[in-house]
């Protein structure tokens, strides 16, 4: 087997590892965000579902969602088979797309600054997760 054919044989595996790394980070962000939202609604930190929240509570939610995005992008970078920062930024780009879709879908529900802020913070949080991996993650 030549070096070229050996490299070609490893590409599908690396592609699957890349997809799994990005999906794992997305799941981390989703589970932490939705789980925290639910706990805060149930315990009374946030008002019941369907009722509007104060600006302070939206800022609090934005803060912990940014933290969770950094953690999720760190996980993606850590699991990436190569180019960890690129993988973290790909997850950030997916975050931009998903946040933009959420912004459009929920535009008439009020507090429009909040989903816009989530959208705008996606790539900086992804970069921060990738940078944390560069600082403290496993070597690639």
PyMOL commands that set and color helices and strands:
alter all, ss='L'
color gray80, all
select helices_A, chain A and resi 3-43+55-79+84-105+107-109+112-136
alter helices_A, ss='H'
color red, helices_A
deselect
rebuild
show_as cartoon
